């Protein structure tokens, strides 16, 4: 195998995810496990990227929205308000969480990271959520953020 890209891993943000079976990319125990994975992949002469993920405003598998869930507009669909719209501070906190996860990946020896920005999850929500006037603000901030801001 030349390159392995992990499945989505939650960044260290309280609202990053609602699915219990998704691995975290924060916390001592989780990061120790990822370190072992990186070592084994490198031992086999492979490369590995971590896919960093924040699901945004999506329901859990039971269809319920969890307390603290957040999305650009706070709407699950037009007219269905679930939460307050994200503030600039919320956006900045999520950007910092992605940066912290990227720093952890570098520290653990990952060969890179992939930022999950599709399939209706948080970054994608900023592109298609027509109810929010700041539609691309978080994605633009995250993608333009200098590496020095993440370190």
C-alpha positions in Angstrom: 0.0 0.0 0.0 1.4 3.4 -0.9 -0.8 5.8 0.9 -3.5 5.2 3.5 -6.0 8.0 4.4 -7.8 7.2 7.6 -11.6 7.4 7.8 -12.9 10.6 9.4 -11.5 11.4 12.9 -13.1 14.0 15.1 -11.1 17.2 15.7 -10.9 18.4 19.4 -14.1 20.5 19.4 -17.1 19.8 21.6 -19.5 19.7 18.7 -17.3 17.9 16.2 -19.4 14.7 16.0 -22.4 12.8 17.0 -21.4 9.2 16.0 -20.1 7.1 19.0 -18.1 4.8 16.8 -16.0 7.4 15.1 -12.4 7.7 16.4 -11.2 10.9 18.1 -8.0 12.7 17.1 -7.4 14.1 20.5 -6.9 12.9 24.0 -3.9 11.0 25.4 -5.3 7.5 24.8 -6.5 8.1 21.3 -3.3 9.8 20.2 -1.2 7.0 21.7 -3.3 4.5 19.6 -2.8 6.6 16.4 1.0 6.8 17.2 1.1 2.9 17.0 -0.9 3.0 13.8 1.6 5.4 12.2 4.6 3.4 13.4 3.1 0.2 11.8 2.3 1.9 8.5 5.8 3.3 8.3 7.3 -0.1 9.3 5.6 -1.5 6.2 7.1 1.4 4.1 3.7 3.1 3.7 2.5 6.6 4.1 -0.5 7.7 6.1 -2.7 10.8 6.3 -5.3 11.5 9.0 -8.7 12.7 7.7 -9.8 15.4 10.1 -13.5 15.9 10.5 -16.2 18.1 12.1 -19.8 17.0 11.1 -21.5 20.3 11.9 -25.2 20.3 12.2 -26.3 16.7 11.4 -28.5 14.4 13.4 -27.2 11.3 15.2 -28.1 7.9 13.8 -31.3 8.0 15.9 -32.3 11.2 14.0 -32.0 13.4 17.0 -29.7 16.5 17.2 -27.4 16.5 20.1 -27.1 19.5 22.5 -24.4 21.8 21.4 -24.6 20.8 17.7 -23.7 23.7 15.5 -23.9 24.7 11.8 -23.5 27.9 9.8 -27.1 29.0 10.1 -28.4 26.8 12.9 -31.0 25.5 10.5 -31.2 21.7 9.8 -33.3 22.6 6.7 -35.1 25.8 5.6 -37.4 26.8 8.5 -36.2 24.1 10.9 -34.0 25.9 13.5 -32.0 23.6 15.6 -29.3 25.9 17.0 -28.2 29.5 16.9 -26.1 30.5 13.8 -22.3 30.1 14.3 -20.6 33.3 15.4 -17.2 34.4 14.3 -15.9 33.0 17.7 -17.5 29.6 16.9 -15.8 29.6 13.5 -12.4 30.6 15.1 -12.7 27.8 17.7 -13.4 25.2 15.0 -10.4 26.5 12.9 -8.2 26.2 16.0 -9.5 22.6 16.6 -8.5 21.7 13.0 -5.1 23.3 13.6 -4.6 21.5 16.9 -5.4 18.2 15.2 -3.0 19.0 12.4 -0.3 19.7 14.9 -1.0 16.4 16.6 -0.7 14.6 13.3 2.6 16.2 12.6 3.8 15.4 16.1 2.7 11.7 15.8 4.6 11.3 12.5 1.7 11.3 10.0 2.8 12.1 6.5 -0.1 14.6 6.1 -3.7 15.4 6.8 -6.8 15.6 4.7 -9.5 18.0 5.8 -12.9 16.4 5.3 -14.9 19.1 3.6 -17.7 17.3 1.7 -20.8 15.1 2.0 -22.9 17.7 3.9 -20.6 18.0 7.0 -19.5 21.3 8.5 -17.2 22.7 5.9 -19.6 21.7 3.1 -22.5 23.3 5.0 -20.8 26.7 4.5 -20.9 26.2 0.8 -24.5 25.1 0.4 -26.3 26.6 3.3 -28.2 29.4 1.4 -29.7 30.8 4.6 -26.3 32.1 5.8 -24.8 35.2 4.4 -21.3 34.1 5.4 -21.5 31.0 3.2 -17.8 30.4 2.6 -16.2 32.3 5.5 -15.0 29.3 7.6 -13.8 27.3 4.6 -12.0 30.4 3.3 -10.4 31.1 6.7 -9.4 27.5 7.2 -7.9 27.1 3.7 -6.0 30.4 3.8 -4.8 29.9 7.4 -1.0 30.0 7.3 0.7 27.0 8.7 2.3 29.3 11.3 -1.2 29.9 12.7 -1.6 26.1 13.2 1.7 25.6 15.1 
